[in-house]
Every structure is written in structure tokens, then in C-alpha cells.
Amino acid sequence: MKTGKNPIQPDAVASQPAAVDLLIHARWIIPVEPAGITLENHSLAIHDGRIAGLLPRAEAELRFQPTEIADLGNHVLLPGFVNLHTHAAMTLLRGLADDLPLVQWLNDRIWPAEGKHVSAEFVHDGTLLAAAEMLRGGITCCNDMYFFPDAAARAFERMGMRAMLGITVLEFPTRYASDADDYLAKGLACRDAWRDKPLLSFSLAPHAPYTVSDRSFERIAMLADQLDLPVHLHVHEARSEIDDSLKQHGMRPLARLHKLGLVNAGLIAVHAVHLDATDMALLAHQGASVAHNPTSNMKLANGACPVAELVRRGINIGLGTDGAASNNRLDMFQEMRHAALLAKLTANDPAVLDAHTVLHMATLGGARAMGLDRDIGSLKIGKSADLCAISLEDWIMQPCFDPASHLIYVAGREQVSHVWVNGECRVNAHTLVDFDPSALLAVTNLWQNKLQV
């Protein structure tokens, strides 16, 4: 555990205390930037939704005059987690189709259920449930991919959660749109309607190489360049996807995407399980990011993303939960632990993916992939105050020799005590603020009755 002089805040103390909205005292603070640092007995100041200072407690008490003080005691304060890949509304499908391989899971269970039930109301209710679950577990931002993004936007706004909404594209009709052009038209109209909301942003989200045509991909590449939007899609998730692409296109999916102009710094390659050396070299050279979904990959038996090699090659990696239909939790602690352990197992090396590297993936790595790292993902002065606090008070968490290690190998989402998004408290003392989750029970019971008929 690296400690010592704080490299973040200047030594000089202002002659007059500066007024701030909130001063948080914590036993430990992990800023993520600089890397590998754990600060002890420090304080973080927030003003107008942004981080105004990070310095030792005694200095903070002299430098700042806060309107409110949060003294957290034996807590770890760190950036809010970033869920780099999810299908939030699919929380209503949690446990509907367990223990099936990907193709059967999609074709026989998930797509038929969606074809029958997905609507704007379904998406709003499912996203509201997902946002509540994510916030309660310290996730302050997610990268969503689903239908009816306007309904999802309303739910995320209600919960005060940061989200990037995918403009989903498929070639076949659903209850949301008729063809690829219709998906794009509706998604872009939604972006125009919500573009001024500070917590909401958008990506282009073609589903996968096997469900999107060359023509549509070429249009998506053009739009991504014109509108400066990231491209968020599933790629190299299952071996069958690669085999089918070789038969149909004469090349692997990533090579095809590169030919169509989509492999670049704006690409968020979701799953990226079955990569060869050429694939990895391409991702590294083009500056693309990978959304690693270890729990979903294991549950659907798709394999293990070669994370240790991706890290060695300098490829940016974030962590995603995927949807609750294939996980079945929107739980970043589970993803961090599984990412660390699975990498050690597959690399046959217990030293790969140390705790700070995994925390980077769960925060700044995800933010960087989404193009939001100037604003979130680390505790740098001037960034938005998206934070979570994890309590290590309980006897079951003792002893604690290294709080960063504890977050990966010991703690769970039940230890998340406080969450702030853009400086606004969304979870206080383990309880959602301004939202009664019991109201979700009637809604989820209604959808469960509909779905199991």
C-alpha cells in the first residue's frame, strides 16, 4: 500500500477558508489517479458538484469552510464505479433463462420474451430497477444498450444516475423499430431530445457483427465520426460468431469491422473473449477499448477474455456486468473479484491484475472508454464529484492490511454506505435518497406475472 505525502494538493494553505458545499473525511481515499495510491486520513471537498480539494484532514479543516461535513470514519472513499456494458431494462428478465448456451439463450428464450413484452413501459420500469440496484452498489455511471432509449433516459434521470444511452441498431424488426434505418432515426431523435441533460450522453450501439450489415456499419462509422460518438457493440463473444464470419465474409469479425472503419479509439469492444494475436495487435494499434464482462462470460460458458495480455499490450479495459438476464447481478464488486481471479487462473500467474489495476478498470478505464475521463473516473480536482464510500467498520471486514485489496477480495456491495453523483447524495447510510425501493416490488411482481405466462 503506497502512502505518504499527498501528490494531489499543493502544500500552501489559503489565508482565508474557502466556502465549499461538502467536506468528506475518510480513513482511506483511493483517487485512482495517480495510480496505486492510497491516502490515509484525508478529506475531499466538493463545491458546485465538483471536486474542489483533496488533502490531509488537518489541512482541509483549515482550508475549507463547508456547509456540510460527512465524517465517514473507517471507510474507503473512491470514484464511483463505471459499468461499461449493461442492458439495464433486462433486469426484469433476471433468472428467466438460466443455464443455457448463448445461441439457445438468445434464440429460444430471450428474443421471444422481448418480442412479446418489450415496450417503453417495460424499459422504463426495468431501467428504474437497474438504476436503483446499481446506485445501491456504488455504480454511478453505466453504458447502456437497449431499446426505447427515451424511456431509459426518463428512468436514469429520475434516479439521478449518470448514463450513456446506446442508439441500438439491428437489421430485423422488433417492437421498437422496423429496420436499421428506423433504429438509427429513432435513436438520433432521442439523442436530440436529451442532449442538454448533463448526466446523459449517447453512443452508437450496433448489436453485433452477426446482426448488422456492412451497409449499416458503414453508415454507423460515418455518424460516429460526424457526431463524435463512441461505438459500443458485442464482438468476439462466442467461437461460433468467428466461425460464421469466416464462412460468410472470409475474415474474422474484428478484421471486418476494421475494413468498415469501426476499429479506432471510439470503439468499445464488448466481451472480446476469442482474440488471437492479430486481433489484439489491431485493438492496441487503433487505441480501442475492451468492456470485460467476466461473470456473464463464465455463466454463458463463452470463455475467458485474455485480460492479462490485453493489459500487457496497453489496451484500455473497463468492466461491465452485462444484463441481469445473463449475470444475474449488476454488481461491480462481483465483476472486480471475478476479473482478478479469472485472469490469475487463465494466465497461471497469481501476480497479474493486482487490486489497483482492477480498481482502475472499474472506474477510470470505463470512463476513458466512454470518452468521459475528463469528467469522471478519478478523484482529480475539477472533476465531477461522482463518488462512493465503502464501510470497513464491521468486524467481518477485519483485519484490514490493505484497503485496495479489501475492495477486491473481501468487500461486497452491502458495504457501500454513501454514493454521490455530480455532488448530489444518492445513497446515504446504505439507503437510496429520495426513492423508496419498496415501490418497485409491485412493478416487478406485475412484470413477473406477465413474463411467466
PyMOL commands that set and color helices and strands:
alter all, ss='L'
color gray80, all
select helices_A, chain A and resi 57-63+88-93+102-117+120-136+149-159+180-194+209-211+214-227+239-249+253-259+277-286+294-299+307-312+324-326+332-347+355-369+395-397+403-409+413-415+439-451
alter helices_A, ss='H'
color red, helices_A
select strands_A, chain A and resi 18-29+39-47+50-56+64-71+75-79+81-86+139-144+162-169+200-206+231-235+267-271+289-292+316-319+387-391+416-421+424-428+431-432
alter strands_A, ss='S'
color yellow, strands_A
deselect
rebuild
show_as cartoon
